Amino acid sequence: MIKDIGFIGLGVMGYHMASHLIKKKKRIHIIRRNSNKTKNFIKKYTNSGLLKKYDCLKELASNTKLMISCVGNDKDLEDIYLSKSGIIKGINPNTIVVDHTTASPEISKKLYKMFLQKKSFFFDAPMSGGEIGAKTGRLSLMVGGNNKKFKILESNLNIYSKSIIYMGKSGNGQLTKMVNQICVASVIQGLSEALYFAKRKKLNVNNLVEVIKNGAAQSWQLENRAKTMWNYSFDFGFMNKLMLKDLNLIFNETKNSEKTNLQITRLIKNKYKKLVKLGFEKEDTSNLIRLLK
């Protein structure tokens, strides 16, 4: 088990993930930032004796054996890892680097190769489970990278995950997340239409969810979002702008490979694009039902 862990990205997900680690007596190394999440994290754990704060990514990296990042996109990864004073400048040999960002397979492969030159090991490990999964420590991680070092991830990241599955070479974690998002988007669209129909027919939503969840139409979205969708409550969860980013990544990937027919996914992507344009970018992805009014 690794004691000293660097953590970059104390946002909606990362705040809870880093909290799980520090509660298990891991020393967490972070960058001082002016974000409210970072300030709250420092305030909460500064007296624990397990929080180390830095102004420089290079210095932070030199004091850790496991680096974890959870940021926004490819550009963020370039900035934190490959800038002049970035993590790669201070990384020690045999350091494990894990990135939970949903990003492109290309940036993951690039970082994998560059860290190998430093005799360190980069893993792309995007996640599923949303903020509730981060809070409860029950995220599902899909991992690409060096198989021989994978067990090190299992023994450390299980603190905030219920499932850690090795998907193969570098970039395969990101490809798996794309499959996940295709499934999720399709389920939300189907659930939106089902609830729209049920509401017009004046069915009881509590009875509806209870009976359907015990049959073939059961899903996480049904059990966790059906009632809030029914009530048009969307001020929580995974934001539309992030789902749109993820779906755009999928179609960027199809440009780089053989022709891929994703007709329904493209239609749903355009619906999220419309919701973002309408000003609903920060609402939960379940608000696809808005477009059925």
Summary of the structure (lengths in Angstrom):
residues: 293
radius of gyration: 20.1
end to end distance: 52.3
largest distance: 63.2
contacts: 980
relative contact order: 0.10
helix: 54%
strand: 15%
